[in-house]
Amino acid sequence: MQVHLTKPELARFVDAKVKAGEFPSAQAVVEDALVRMMEEEQETLTEDDLRAIQLADEAMDRGEHVDFEAFADEMRKKFGVK
């Protein structure tokens, strides 16, 4: 696959990254950018995620939660961790 950058500012940016020694080639710059885009998409919360967060917030508002320090102490005792 070959990609041609049609915006001069993008080509200059890629060239600057290679010339600065940050990447070995223009291909490496583009690949890094694409990997970052893929990771960013994976970090996006789904509707199910948002609903689960909302339900958890509502439960917390109703007092339905466990104090973390108390829980951690209980688990340390249970598993013999100091």
HTML snippet that shows the backbone in 3Dmol.js (N, CA, C, O; Angstrom):
<script src="https://3Dmol.org/build/3Dmol-min.js"></script>
<div id="view" style="width:600px;height:400px;position:relative"></div>
<script>
const pdb = `
ATOM      1  N   MET A   1       0.846  -1.173   0.000  1.00  0.00           N
ATOM      2  CA  MET A   1       0.000   0.000   0.000  1.00  0.00           C
ATOM      3  C   MET A   1       0.893   1.238   0.000  1.00  0.00           C
ATOM      4  O   MET A   1       1.867   1.318   0.749  1.00  0.00           O
ATOM      5  N   GLN A   2       0.558   2.164  -0.818  1.00  0.00           N
ATOM      6  CA  GLN A   2       1.263   3.437  -0.838  1.00  0.00           C
ATOM      7  C   GLN A   2       0.295   4.545  -0.455  1.00  0.00           C
ATOM      8  O   GLN A   2      -0.865   4.554  -0.868  1.00  0.00           O
ATOM      9  N   VAL A   3       0.793   5.470   0.337  1.00  0.00           N
ATOM     10  CA  VAL A   3      -0.016   6.605   0.765  1.00  0.00           C
ATOM     11  C   VAL A   3       0.702   7.872   0.339  1.00  0.00           C
ATOM     12  O   VAL A   3       1.912   8.004   0.528  1.00  0.00           O
ATOM     13  N   HIS A   4      -0.041   8.793  -0.232  1.00  0.00           N
ATOM     14  CA  HIS A   4       0.518  10.079  -0.640  1.00  0.00           C
ATOM     15  C   HIS A   4      -0.163  11.173   0.164  1.00  0.00           C
ATOM     16  O   HIS A   4      -1.387  11.298   0.153  1.00  0.00           O
ATOM     17  N   LEU A   5       0.634  11.952   0.850  1.00  0.00           N
ATOM     18  CA  LEU A   5       0.085  13.059   1.626  1.00  0.00           C
ATOM     19  C   LEU A   5      -0.178  14.227   0.691  1.00  0.00           C
ATOM     20  O   LEU A   5       0.724  14.686  -0.010  1.00  0.00           O
ATOM     21  N   THR A   6      -1.403  14.700   0.684  1.00  0.00           N
ATOM     22  CA  THR A   6      -1.764  15.791  -0.219  1.00  0.00           C
ATOM     23  C   THR A   6      -1.663  17.162   0.443  1.00  0.00           C
ATOM     24  O   THR A   6      -1.686  18.186  -0.240  1.00  0.00           O
ATOM     25  N   LYS A   7      -1.551  17.185   1.752  1.00  0.00           N
ATOM     26  CA  LYS A   7      -1.418  18.453   2.467  1.00  0.00           C
ATOM     27  C   LYS A   7       0.064  18.698   2.758  1.00  0.00           C
ATOM     28  O   LYS A   7       0.694  17.910   3.464  1.00  0.00           O
ATOM     29  N   PRO A   8       0.617  19.773   2.224  1.00  0.00           N
ATOM     30  CA  PRO A   8       2.052  20.039   2.404  1.00  0.00           C
ATOM     31  C   PRO A   8       2.492  20.114   3.859  1.00  0.00           C
ATOM     32  O   PRO A   8       3.598  19.695   4.200  1.00  0.00           O
ATOM     33  N   GLU A   9       1.622  20.650   4.719  1.00  0.00           N
ATOM     34  CA  GLU A   9       2.011  20.777   6.128  1.00  0.00           C
ATOM     35  C   GLU A   9       2.182  19.409   6.783  1.00  0.00           C
ATOM     36  O   GLU A   9       3.002  19.250   7.686  1.00  0.00           O
ATOM     37  N   LEU A  10       1.416  18.429   6.332  1.00  0.00           N
ATOM     38  CA  LEU A  10       1.575  17.074   6.876  1.00  0.00           C
ATOM     39  C   LEU A  10       2.887  16.460   6.408  1.00  0.00           C
ATOM     40  O   LEU A  10       3.598  15.826   7.188  1.00  0.00           O
ATOM     41  N   ALA A  11       3.199  16.651   5.142  1.00  0.00           N
ATOM     42  CA  ALA A  11       4.461  16.133   4.604  1.00  0.00           C
ATOM     43  C   ALA A  11       5.641  16.780   5.327  1.00  0.00           C
ATOM     44  O   ALA A  11       6.614  16.098   5.649  1.00  0.00           O
ATOM     45  N   ARG A  12       5.568  18.080   5.583  1.00  0.00           N
ATOM     46  CA  ARG A  12       6.649  18.772   6.302  1.00  0.00           C
ATOM     47  C   ARG A  12       6.771  18.236   7.725  1.00  0.00           C
ATOM     48  O   ARG A  12       7.876  18.053   8.234  1.00  0.00           O
ATOM     49  N   PHE A  13       5.648  17.991   8.352  1.00  0.00           N
ATOM     50  CA  PHE A  13       5.652  17.464   9.713  1.00  0.00           C
ATOM     51  C   PHE A  13       6.331  16.096   9.756  1.00  0.00           C
ATOM     52  O   PHE A  13       7.180  15.841  10.611  1.00  0.00           O
ATOM     53  N   VAL A  14       5.953  15.228   8.834  1.00  0.00           N
ATOM     54  CA  VAL A  14       6.553  13.887   8.772  1.00  0.00           C
ATOM     55  C   VAL A  14       8.044  13.997   8.518  1.00  0.00           C
ATOM     56  O   VAL A  14       8.838  13.339   9.190  1.00  0.00           O
ATOM     57  N   ASP A  15       8.433  14.824   7.552  1.00  0.00           N
ATOM     58  CA  ASP A  15       9.857  14.998   7.237  1.00  0.00           C
ATOM     59  C   ASP A  15      10.628  15.512   8.455  1.00  0.00           C
ATOM     60  O   ASP A  15      11.745  15.067   8.716  1.00  0.00           O
ATOM     61  N   ALA A  16      10.037  16.441   9.194  1.00  0.00           N
ATOM     62  CA  ALA A  16      10.701  16.993  10.376  1.00  0.00           C
ATOM     63  C   ALA A  16      10.918  15.927  11.439  1.00  0.00           C
ATOM     64  O   ALA A  16      11.957  15.911  12.098  1.00  0.00           O
ATOM     65  N   LYS A  17       9.946  15.036  11.611  1.00  0.00           N
ATOM     66  CA  LYS A  17      10.079  13.959  12.599  1.00  0.00           C
ATOM     67  C   LYS A  17      11.211  13.009  12.231  1.00  0.00           C
ATOM     68  O   LYS A  17      11.968  12.559  13.092  1.00  0.00           O
ATOM     69  N   VAL A  18      11.315  12.712  10.938  1.00  0.00           N
ATOM     70  CA  VAL A  18      12.388  11.819  10.475  1.00  0.00           C
ATOM     71  C   VAL A  18      13.734  12.515  10.606  1.00  0.00           C
ATOM     72  O   VAL A  18      14.692  11.921  11.101  1.00  0.00           O
ATOM     73  N   LYS A  19      13.817  13.774  10.167  1.00  0.00           N
ATOM     74  CA  LYS A  19      15.082  14.521  10.237  1.00  0.00           C
ATOM     75  C   LYS A  19      15.548  14.720  11.672  1.00  0.00           C
ATOM     76  O   LYS A  19      16.750  14.767  11.934  1.00  0.00           O
ATOM     77  N   ALA A  20      14.608  14.838  12.602  1.00  0.00           N
ATOM     78  CA  ALA A  20      14.954  15.015  14.014  1.00  0.00           C
ATOM     79  C   ALA A  20      15.426  13.711  14.653  1.00  0.00           C
ATOM     80  O   ALA A  20      15.905  13.698  15.787  1.00  0.00           O
ATOM     81  N   GLY A  21      15.283  12.620  13.910  1.00  0.00           N
ATOM     82  CA  GLY A  21      15.719  11.328  14.428  1.00  0.00           C
ATOM     83  C   GLY A  21      14.695  10.647  15.311  1.00  0.00           C
ATOM     84  O   GLY A  21      15.000   9.648  15.963  1.00  0.00           O
ATOM     85  N   GLU A  22      13.483  11.178  15.337  1.00  0.00           N
ATOM     86  CA  GLU A  22      12.452  10.570  16.176  1.00  0.00           C
ATOM     87  C   GLU A  22      11.905   9.278  15.568  1.00  0.00           C
ATOM     88  O   GLU A  22      11.401   8.408  16.279  1.00  0.00           O
ATOM     89  N   PHE A  23      12.013   9.168  14.248  1.00  0.00           N
ATOM     90  CA  PHE A  23      11.544   7.994  13.525  1.00  0.00           C
ATOM     91  C   PHE A  23      12.550   7.668  12.431  1.00  0.00           C
ATOM     92  O   PHE A  23      13.202   8.564  11.897  1.00  0.00           O
ATOM     93  N   PRO A  24      12.678   6.394  12.098  1.00  0.00           N
ATOM     94  CA  PRO A  24      13.635   6.024  11.058  1.00  0.00           C
ATOM     95  C   PRO A  24      13.153   6.318   9.631  1.00  0.00           C
ATOM     96  O   PRO A  24      13.962   6.391   8.705  1.00  0.00           O
ATOM     97  N   SER A  25      11.852   6.484   9.458  1.00  0.00           N
ATOM     98  CA  SER A  25      11.313   6.698   8.115  1.00  0.00           C
ATOM     99  C   SER A  25       9.940   7.349   8.186  1.00  0.00           C
ATOM    100  O   SER A  25       9.310   7.398   9.242  1.00  0.00           O
ATOM    101  N   ALA A  26       9.492   7.846   7.040  1.00  0.00           N
ATOM    102  CA  ALA A  26       8.149   8.422   6.956  1.00  0.00           C
ATOM    103  C   ALA A  26       7.108   7.356   7.249  1.00  0.00           C
ATOM    104  O   ALA A  26       6.087   7.633   7.878  1.00  0.00           O
ATOM    105  N   GLN A  27       7.363   6.149   6.796  1.00  0.00           N
ATOM    106  CA  GLN A  27       6.429   5.050   7.050  1.00  0.00           C
ATOM    107  C   GLN A  27       6.253   4.838   8.549  1.00  0.00           C
ATOM    108  O   GLN A  27       5.138   4.607   9.015  1.00  0.00           O
ATOM    109  N   ALA A  28       7.345   4.914   9.308  1.00  0.00           N
ATOM    110  CA  ALA A  28       7.275   4.717  10.753  1.00  0.00           C
ATOM    111  C   ALA A  28       6.445   5.813  11.415  1.00  0.00           C
ATOM    112  O   ALA A  28       5.723   5.539  12.374  1.00  0.00           O
ATOM    113  N   VAL A  29       6.534   7.044  10.921  1.00  0.00           N
ATOM    114  CA  VAL A  29       5.736   8.146  11.470  1.00  0.00           C
ATOM    115  C   VAL A  29       4.256   7.853  11.271  1.00  0.00           C
ATOM    116  O   VAL A  29       3.460   7.970  12.203  1.00  0.00           O
ATOM    117  N   VAL A  30       3.894   7.474  10.056  1.00  0.00           N
ATOM    118  CA  VAL A  30       2.491   7.211   9.730  1.00  0.00           C
ATOM    119  C   VAL A  30       1.983   6.006  10.523  1.00  0.00           C
ATOM    120  O   VAL A  30       0.865   6.030  11.039  1.00  0.00           O
ATOM    121  N   GLU A  31       2.790   4.961  10.622  1.00  0.00           N
ATOM    122  CA  GLU A  31       2.376   3.780  11.380  1.00  0.00           C
ATOM    123  C   GLU A  31       2.144   4.134  12.846  1.00  0.00           C
ATOM    124  O   GLU A  31       1.173   3.675  13.447  1.00  0.00           O
ATOM    125  N   ASP A  32       3.033   4.950  13.428  1.00  0.00           N
ATOM    126  CA  ASP A  32       2.865   5.359  14.816  1.00  0.00           C
ATOM    127  C   ASP A  32       1.560   6.138  14.991  1.00  0.00           C
ATOM    128  O   ASP A  32       0.828   5.927  15.958  1.00  0.00           O
ATOM    129  N   ALA A  33       1.282   7.026  14.060  1.00  0.00           N
ATOM    130  CA  ALA A  33       0.046   7.816  14.139  1.00  0.00           C
ATOM    131  C   ALA A  33      -1.179   6.913  14.060  1.00  0.00           C
ATOM    132  O   ALA A  33      -2.156   7.123  14.778  1.00  0.00           O
ATOM    133  N   LEU A  34      -1.129   5.916  13.196  1.00  0.00           N
ATOM    134  CA  LEU A  34      -2.265   5.011  13.058  1.00  0.00           C
ATOM    135  C   LEU A  34      -2.455   4.151  14.305  1.00  0.00           C
ATOM    136  O   LEU A  34      -3.585   3.905  14.727  1.00  0.00           O
ATOM    137  N   VAL A  35      -1.364   3.700  14.885  1.00  0.00           N
ATOM    138  CA  VAL A  35      -1.455   2.920  16.125  1.00  0.00           C
ATOM    139  C   VAL A  35      -2.095   3.765  17.217  1.00  0.00           C
ATOM    140  O   VAL A  35      -2.944   3.283  17.968  1.00  0.00           O
ATOM    141  N   ARG A  36      -1.683   5.033  17.304  1.00  0.00           N
ATOM    142  CA  ARG A  36      -2.261   5.922  18.319  1.00  0.00           C
ATOM    143  C   ARG A  36      -3.758   6.122  18.078  1.00  0.00           C
ATOM    144  O   ARG A  36      -4.540   6.152  19.028  1.00  0.00           O
ATOM    145  N   MET A  37      -4.155   6.257  16.826  1.00  0.00           N
ATOM    146  CA  MET A  37      -5.571   6.407  16.507  1.00  0.00           C
ATOM    147  C   MET A  37      -6.353   5.169  16.919  1.00  0.00           C
ATOM    148  O   MET A  37      -7.457   5.275  17.455  1.00  0.00           O
ATOM    149  N   MET A  38      -5.781   3.990  16.668  1.00  0.00           N
ATOM    150  CA  MET A  38      -6.454   2.750  17.036  1.00  0.00           C
ATOM    151  C   MET A  38      -6.600   2.651  18.551  1.00  0.00           C
ATOM    152  O   MET A  38      -7.649   2.247  19.053  1.00  0.00           O
ATOM    153  N   GLU A  39      -5.548   3.020  19.277  1.00  0.00           N
ATOM    154  CA  GLU A  39      -5.605   2.972  20.739  1.00  0.00           C
ATOM    155  C   GLU A  39      -6.641   3.951  21.270  1.00  0.00           C
ATOM    156  O   GLU A  39      -7.363   3.648  22.220  1.00  0.00           O
ATOM    157  N   GLU A  40      -6.709   5.116  20.659  1.00  0.00           N
ATOM    158  CA  GLU A  40      -7.689   6.121  21.084  1.00  0.00           C
ATOM    159  C   GLU A  40      -9.109   5.614  20.893  1.00  0.00           C
ATOM    160  O   GLU A  40      -9.967   5.839  21.746  1.00  0.00           O
ATOM    161  N   GLU A  41      -9.362   4.935  19.785  1.00  0.00           N
ATOM    162  CA  GLU A  41     -10.694   4.379  19.548  1.00  0.00           C
ATOM    163  C   GLU A  41     -11.048   3.331  20.593  1.00  0.00           C
ATOM    164  O   GLU A  41     -12.201   3.232  21.014  1.00  0.00           O
ATOM    165  N   GLN A  42     -10.066   2.557  21.008  1.00  0.00           N
ATOM    166  CA  GLN A  42     -10.317   1.513  21.994  1.00  0.00           C
ATOM    167  C   GLN A  42     -10.609   2.104  23.363  1.00  0.00           C
ATOM    168  O   GLN A  42     -11.250   1.457  24.190  1.00  0.00           O
ATOM    169  N   GLU A  43     -10.147   3.327  23.616  1.00  0.00           N
ATOM    170  CA  GLU A  43     -10.358   3.961  24.907  1.00  0.00           C
ATOM    171  C   GLU A  43     -11.719   4.633  25.007  1.00  0.00           C
ATOM    172  O   GLU A  43     -12.098   5.107  26.078  1.00  0.00           O
ATOM    173  N   THR A  44     -12.447   4.678  23.921  1.00  0.00           N
ATOM    174  CA  THR A  44     -13.754   5.318  23.918  1.00  0.00           C
ATOM    175  C   THR A  44     -14.747   4.462  24.692  1.00  0.00           C
ATOM    176  O   THR A  44     -14.831   3.251  24.487  1.00  0.00           O
ATOM    177  N   LEU A  45     -15.481   5.091  25.564  1.00  0.00           N
ATOM    178  CA  LEU A  45     -16.477   4.370  26.359  1.00  0.00           C
ATOM    179  C   LEU A  45     -17.703   4.059  25.514  1.00  0.00           C
ATOM    180  O   LEU A  45     -18.180   4.899  24.751  1.00  0.00           O
ATOM    181  N   THR A  46     -18.200   2.844  25.662  1.00  0.00           N
ATOM    182  CA  THR A  46     -19.412   2.436  24.948  1.00  0.00           C
ATOM    183  C   THR A  46     -20.637   2.878  25.738  1.00  0.00           C
ATOM    184  O   THR A  46     -20.524   3.335  26.875  1.00  0.00           O
ATOM    185  N   GLU A  47     -21.795   2.739  25.129  1.00  0.00           N
ATOM    186  CA  GLU A  47     -23.045   3.048  25.832  1.00  0.00           C
ATOM    187  C   GLU A  47     -23.199   2.165  27.064  1.00  0.00           C
ATOM    188  O   GLU A  47     -23.674   2.624  28.103  1.00  0.00           O
ATOM    189  N   ASP A  48     -22.798   0.898  26.952  1.00  0.00           N
ATOM    190  CA  ASP A  48     -22.867  -0.012  28.107  1.00  0.00           C
ATOM    191  C   ASP A  48     -21.951   0.462  29.231  1.00  0.00           C
ATOM    192  O   ASP A  48     -22.315   0.397  30.405  1.00  0.00           O
ATOM    193  N   ASP A  49     -20.753   0.942  28.866  1.00  0.00           N
ATOM    194  CA  ASP A  49     -19.826   1.462  29.866  1.00  0.00           C
ATOM    195  C   ASP A  49     -20.442   2.654  30.593  1.00  0.00           C
ATOM    196  O   ASP A  49     -20.415   2.732  31.821  1.00  0.00           O
ATOM    197  N   LEU A  50     -20.997   3.578  29.813  1.00  0.00           N
ATOM    198  CA  LEU A  50     -21.589   4.780  30.400  1.00  0.00           C
ATOM    199  C   LEU A  50     -22.766   4.438  31.301  1.00  0.00           C
ATOM    200  O   LEU A  50     -22.942   5.061  32.348  1.00  0.00           O
ATOM    201  N   ARG A  51     -23.575   3.460  30.911  1.00  0.00           N
ATOM    202  CA  ARG A  51     -24.720   3.034  31.719  1.00  0.00           C
ATOM    203  C   ARG A  51     -24.239   2.396  33.019  1.00  0.00           C
ATOM    204  O   ARG A  51     -24.815   2.643  34.078  1.00  0.00           O
ATOM    205  N   ALA A  52     -23.193   1.580  32.948  1.00  0.00           N
ATOM    206  CA  ALA A  52     -22.655   0.942  34.145  1.00  0.00           C
ATOM    207  C   ALA A  52     -22.110   1.996  35.114  1.00  0.00           C
ATOM    208  O   ALA A  52     -22.284   1.876  36.326  1.00  0.00           O
ATOM    209  N   ILE A  53     -21.458   3.014  34.583  1.00  0.00           N
ATOM    210  CA  ILE A  53     -20.948   4.099  35.422  1.00  0.00           C
ATOM    211  C   ILE A  53     -22.103   4.844  36.078  1.00  0.00           C
ATOM    212  O   ILE A  53     -22.047   5.180  37.261  1.00  0.00           O
ATOM    213  N   GLN A  54     -23.142   5.097  35.306  1.00  0.00           N
ATOM    214  CA  GLN A  54     -24.316   5.794  35.846  1.00  0.00           C
ATOM    215  C   GLN A  54     -24.953   4.981  36.965  1.00  0.00           C
ATOM    216  O   GLN A  54     -25.302   5.534  38.008  1.00  0.00           O
ATOM    217  N   LEU A  55     -25.108   3.680  36.763  1.00  0.00           N
ATOM    218  CA  LEU A  55     -25.695   2.821  37.793  1.00  0.00           C
ATOM    219  C   LEU A  55     -24.833   2.795  39.049  1.00  0.00           C
ATOM    220  O   LEU A  55     -25.353   2.804  40.165  1.00  0.00           O
ATOM    221  N   ALA A  56     -23.519   2.761  38.868  1.00  0.00           N
ATOM    222  CA  ALA A  56     -22.616   2.766  40.015  1.00  0.00           C
ATOM    223  C   ALA A  56     -22.713   4.086  40.772  1.00  0.00           C
ATOM    224  O   ALA A  56     -22.728   4.099  42.003  1.00  0.00           O
ATOM    225  N   ASP A  57     -22.780   5.189  40.041  1.00  0.00           N
ATOM    226  CA  ASP A  57     -22.938   6.498  40.685  1.00  0.00           C
ATOM    227  C   ASP A  57     -24.232   6.559  41.484  1.00  0.00           C
ATOM    228  O   ASP A  57     -24.252   7.071  42.603  1.00  0.00           O
ATOM    229  N   GLU A  58     -25.301   6.042  40.917  1.00  0.00           N
ATOM    230  CA  GLU A  58     -26.592   6.043  41.615  1.00  0.00           C
ATOM    231  C   GLU A  58     -26.533   5.192  42.876  1.00  0.00           C
ATOM    232  O   GLU A  58     -27.090   5.569  43.907  1.00  0.00           O
ATOM    233  N   ALA A  59     -25.861   4.047  42.799  1.00  0.00           N
ATOM    234  CA  ALA A  59     -25.714   3.183  43.968  1.00  0.00           C
ATOM    235  C   ALA A  59     -24.904   3.889  45.051  1.00  0.00           C
ATOM    236  O   ALA A  59     -25.237   3.805  46.233  1.00  0.00           O
ATOM    237  N   MET A  60     -23.845   4.583  44.650  1.00  0.00           N
ATOM    238  CA  MET A  60     -23.037   5.331  45.616  1.00  0.00           C
ATOM    239  C   MET A  60     -23.877   6.406  46.285  1.00  0.00           C
ATOM    240  O   MET A  60     -23.783   6.608  47.496  1.00  0.00           O
ATOM    241  N   ASP A  61     -24.706   7.106  45.491  1.00  0.00           N
ATOM    242  CA  ASP A  61     -25.570   8.154  46.044  1.00  0.00           C
ATOM    243  C   ASP A  61     -26.547   7.592  47.069  1.00  0.00           C
ATOM    244  O   ASP A  61     -26.940   8.287  48.005  1.00  0.00           O
ATOM    245  N   ARG A  62     -26.940   6.327  46.890  1.00  0.00           N
ATOM    246  CA  ARG A  62     -27.862   5.698  47.842  1.00  0.00           C
ATOM    247  C   ARG A  62     -27.122   5.106  49.039  1.00  0.00           C
ATOM    248  O   ARG A  62     -27.744   4.527  49.929  1.00  0.00           O
ATOM    249  N   GLY A  63     -25.816   5.246  49.062  1.00  0.00           N
ATOM    250  CA  GLY A  63     -25.028   4.719  50.171  1.00  0.00           C
ATOM    251  C   GLY A  63     -24.677   3.254  50.014  1.00  0.00           C
ATOM    252  O   GLY A  63     -24.236   2.620  50.972  1.00  0.00           O
ATOM    253  N   GLU A  64     -24.861   2.710  48.837  1.00  0.00           N
ATOM    254  CA  GLU A  64     -24.584   1.293  48.587  1.00  0.00           C
ATOM    255  C   GLU A  64     -23.142   1.136  48.112  1.00  0.00           C
ATOM    256  O   GLU A  64     -22.869   0.940  46.927  1.00  0.00           O
ATOM    257  N   HIS A  65     -22.243   1.228  49.065  1.00  0.00           N
ATOM    258  CA  HIS A  65     -20.836   1.053  48.725  1.00  0.00           C
ATOM    259  C   HIS A  65     -20.081   0.559  49.949  1.00  0.00           C
ATOM    260  O   HIS A  65     -20.597   0.576  51.066  1.00  0.00           O
ATOM    261  N   VAL A  66     -18.869   0.126  49.719  1.00  0.00           N
ATOM    262  CA  VAL A  66     -18.006  -0.363  50.785  1.00  0.00           C
ATOM    263  C   VAL A  66     -16.814   0.581  50.871  1.00  0.00           C
ATOM    264  O   VAL A  66     -16.230   0.949  49.852  1.00  0.00           O
ATOM    265  N   ASP A  67     -16.462   0.964  52.074  1.00  0.00           N
ATOM    266  CA  ASP A  67     -15.278   1.793  52.275  1.00  0.00           C
ATOM    267  C   ASP A  67     -14.049   1.013  51.816  1.00  0.00           C
ATOM    268  O   ASP A  67     -13.832  -0.120  52.247  1.00  0.00           O
ATOM    269  N   PHE A  68     -13.253   1.614  50.950  1.00  0.00           N
ATOM    270  CA  PHE A  68     -12.110   0.900  50.391  1.00  0.00           C
ATOM    271  C   PHE A  68     -11.128   0.453  51.452  1.00  0.00           C
ATOM    272  O   PHE A  68     -10.667  -0.688  51.419  1.00  0.00           O
ATOM    273  N   GLU A  69     -10.793   1.326  52.396  1.00  0.00           N
ATOM    274  CA  GLU A  69      -9.812   0.954  53.413  1.00  0.00           C
ATOM    275  C   GLU A  69     -10.305  -0.218  54.257  1.00  0.00           C
ATOM    276  O   GLU A  69      -9.529  -1.114  54.590  1.00  0.00           O
ATOM    277  N   ALA A  70     -11.583  -0.214  54.600  1.00  0.00           N
ATOM    278  CA  ALA A  70     -12.146  -1.325  55.371  1.00  0.00           C
ATOM    279  C   ALA A  70     -12.087  -2.618  54.556  1.00  0.00           C
ATOM    280  O   ALA A  70     -11.736  -3.674  55.081  1.00  0.00           O
ATOM    281  N   PHE A  71     -12.429  -2.526  53.275  1.00  0.00           N
ATOM    282  CA  PHE A  71     -12.378  -3.696  52.403  1.00  0.00           C
ATOM    283  C   PHE A  71     -10.945  -4.199  52.272  1.00  0.00           C
ATOM    284  O   PHE A  71     -10.696  -5.401  52.367  1.00  0.00           O
ATOM    285  N   ALA A  72      -9.995  -3.276  52.053  1.00  0.00           N
ATOM    286  CA  ALA A  72      -8.594  -3.663  51.900  1.00  0.00           C
ATOM    287  C   ALA A  72      -8.081  -4.344  53.169  1.00  0.00           C
ATOM    288  O   ALA A  72      -7.381  -5.354  53.090  1.00  0.00           O
ATOM    289  N   ASP A  73      -8.423  -3.797  54.335  1.00  0.00           N
ATOM    290  CA  ASP A  73      -8.010  -4.415  55.597  1.00  0.00           C
ATOM    291  C   ASP A  73      -8.570  -5.821  55.729  1.00  0.00           C
ATOM    292  O   ASP A  73      -7.871  -6.744  56.147  1.00  0.00           O
ATOM    293  N   GLU A  74      -9.853  -5.976  55.362  1.00  0.00           N
ATOM    294  CA  GLU A  74     -10.492  -7.287  55.418  1.00  0.00           C
ATOM    295  C   GLU A  74      -9.786  -8.286  54.506  1.00  0.00           C
ATOM    296  O   GLU A  74      -9.575  -9.435  54.896  1.00  0.00           O
ATOM    297  N   MET A  75      -9.425  -7.869  53.317  1.00  0.00           N
ATOM    298  CA  MET A  75      -8.755  -8.764  52.364  1.00  0.00           C
ATOM    299  C   MET A  75      -7.338  -9.100  52.833  1.00  0.00           C
ATOM    300  O   MET A  75      -6.879 -10.230  52.668  1.00  0.00           O
ATOM    301  N   ARG A  76      -6.652  -8.125  53.415  1.00  0.00           N
ATOM    302  CA  ARG A  76      -5.315  -8.399  53.948  1.00  0.00           C
ATOM    303  C   ARG A  76      -5.370  -9.457  55.044  1.00  0.00           C
ATOM    304  O   ARG A  76      -4.541 -10.367  55.087  1.00  0.00           O
ATOM    305  N   LYS A  77      -6.359  -9.325  55.933  1.00  0.00           N
ATOM    306  CA  LYS A  77      -6.525 -10.314  56.996  1.00  0.00           C
ATOM    307  C   LYS A  77      -6.865 -11.683  56.416  1.00  0.00           C
ATOM    308  O   LYS A  77      -6.301 -12.700  56.820  1.00  0.00           O
ATOM    309  N   LYS A  78      -7.788 -11.692  55.470  1.00  0.00           N
ATOM    310  CA  LYS A  78      -8.245 -12.945  54.874  1.00  0.00           C
ATOM    311  C   LYS A  78      -7.095 -13.697  54.194  1.00  0.00           C
ATOM    312  O   LYS A  78      -6.996 -14.920  54.292  1.00  0.00           O
ATOM    313  N   PHE A  79      -6.225 -12.942  53.498  1.00  0.00           N
ATOM    314  CA  PHE A  79      -5.162 -13.582  52.733  1.00  0.00           C
ATOM    315  C   PHE A  79      -3.798 -13.483  53.412  1.00  0.00           C
ATOM    316  O   PHE A  79      -2.778 -13.832  52.819  1.00  0.00           O
ATOM    317  N   GLY A  80      -3.784 -13.007  54.655  1.00  0.00           N
ATOM    318  CA  GLY A  80      -2.540 -12.973  55.422  1.00  0.00           C
ATOM    319  C   GLY A  80      -1.488 -12.035  54.870  1.00  0.00           C
ATOM    320  O   GLY A  80      -0.291 -12.309  54.957  1.00  0.00           O
ATOM    321  N   VAL A  81      -1.934 -10.938  54.306  1.00  0.00           N
ATOM    322  CA  VAL A  81      -0.993  -9.953  53.770  1.00  0.00           C
ATOM    323  C   VAL A  81      -0.895  -8.807  54.737  1.00  0.00           C
ATOM    324  O   VAL A  81      -1.899  -8.355  55.288  1.00  0.00           O
ATOM    325  N   LYS A  82       0.338  -8.327  54.947  1.00  0.00           N
ATOM    326  CA  LYS A  82       0.540  -7.221  55.900  1.00  0.00           C
ATOM    327  C   LYS A  82       0.456  -5.904  55.201  1.00  0.00           C
ATOM    328  O   LYS A  82       0.599  -4.859  55.835  1.00  0.00           O
TER     329      LYS A  82
END
`;
const viewer = $3Dmol.createViewer("view");
viewer.addModel(pdb, "pdb");
viewer.setStyle({}, {cartoon: {color: "spectrum"}});
viewer.zoomTo();
viewer.render();
</script>
